[in-house]
């Protein structure tokens, strides 16, 4: 073993001679790593988060990181002990950080045995050796085989397993339980594209399965953070490409193109394990193909839905704007959608195909441009292209009033229907609450949500009245008065921002619909996960503790601000004790369903809530997973996708999945044997359970 003379020369010429140190105590990589989360030689919490002493370690190079990857991944190399210590609690690998200029001047190769001297550092809980000098052995190059990642019975979380492999060259073997939990796309934490895996199952948003603020919800949030493995490339991914999956988005079998979906199993990926931004990361070596992914939730060309005589769907169309391409202007003069005609043509083609495949008799549309219903409106543009592809008896018309705009925002909600199946008995727009609260901090207290388009249809075959209210509640990403004044701008219960304002909207909507006779459906994007407060108001609150308060927002008004509108709750808001009893159809029939993916969690934001009068008429309901499991790179936008091939298919036509329900009013629902259908039994059972829990 000898000091590399090239490095000595480089250090002297660059004034780094002081970095050359005498070799200190020799330690193995396993001793440096230790059996815990941090090196035993580092007093974590001191200002430097590094050892007082200098250590020398020896290992075989498994990867050289010539250039750093942002601020979180420095230049250096991964080394691994050639033999290990047969102790599964201690990692055999270590990352050695080293000056990029000095590193590039060295004749290093994967498989070389090197010795590095420096201090042990916990770089935000990633154990590293901050090398001050390096010597290269004359030993023959040896390639360290990838070690299969194995979870032990003592590992509580995936993070416990990965800690034992930190710095090692590893393989995700065939018999692993890792699945895609966030598809390849932009990671806001590190400002680059990557993909995320979870162990065992996808990560549901904490309030999708547990009550907000409950111990279970809080623990689940912790479990999610401990159940992530980020799949990275050693260099920042070029726009529209996955560096380790070169055939992604390319047609390789003559029939379909390669893709990844949330829920896919992953096998035979190899790489080295690092850690940054509170996540373990696998930096993939080599390349993957379609064979590395098993589609457990495969694509379907149409919703898997049992038919009735009427189908109703809800579809967020991801900012469908035609004003930049000859359409009428919206009230704000904004464009939130496609930036070029090419993008708009792709967006339109995808959405048209999705609407046709839905084959619903009534469809509520959200995030369509608010530029009226005339010839040059976004609604007319979309409808004309849908109808061109349909026979006359399947074509759609729209329900609307004489108002030019529906609300004052750039986007709105609309509804289309098949007049062959029904007639429009009534059309109204339910004005939703506005908040006009005092200014607090940077929040001006003025907030609104989109009005509820609420037509009533008379079904031709049965004569039944069916009211369908299309809604788009206030966003979780906004800020309302309560977020700043009551929660210090912190998301204390994982409901996002403005949950109190959404409670106000849910309460007002429920009250307004009580005045309408007949069957009712509340559909649309409620911006609330399944067990969150607004859903508890509209459905039931049996999952909540008796002491739990459903609190509405202060200073909310209907029909204007505090000077013009009607106060909904009074100046200080209100505690809402009433629930309106609507059936969350998707949750009743498919408790594990999801239709939206964000930041490595999935859940439901879009709903079809049915009035209890419809319980015996529900045949089926489902999420059609064409969007949320897919990579964002397949969307119509080209800004971040370079020359990637786009496809005019239904997949990633939006960021929300459509939801569809099948109803039958012709007769009592029986199967071929004369028994009540399974769907009705499930709905009825759910209602029975809720009644018993309520006692």
Protein Blocks (a to p, Z undefined) as FASTA:
>chain_A
ZZdfklmmmmmmnopmmmpccddddddfklmnombfbdfkbcghianopafbdcdddddd
fbdcfbaghjklccddddddfkbnoiakbcfbdcddddfklmmmpccdehiacddddddd
deehiacdddfbdcddfbdcdddddddddddfklmbfklmmmmmgoiacdddfkbcbdcf
bdcdddfklopacddddehiacddfklmbcehiaklmmmmmmmmmmcccdddfbdcdehi
afklmkgoiafkomaccdddehiacehiacddddeehiacdddehjddfklpccfbgcdf
bdcddddfbdcddddeehpafklnopacdfkopafbdfbfklmmmmmmmmmmmmmmnopa
bdcdehiacebjbfkbmklmmmmmmmmmpcfklcccddddfbfbgcjbfbdcdddddfkl
pccfbdcdddddddddddehjbnoiacdddddddddddfklopacdddddddddfkbccf
klmmmnoopafkonoghklmmmmmmmmmmmmmmmpgcjdddedjehpafklmklmmmmmm
klpcfklccdddehiaehiafklmccfkbjnopadfbdehiacfklmmmmmbcfbdeehi
acdfbdcdddfklmmmpfbdcdddfklmpcfklpmblklnojaccdddfehkbfbdcddd
dddfkbccddfkopacfklmmmmmmmmmmmmmmZZ
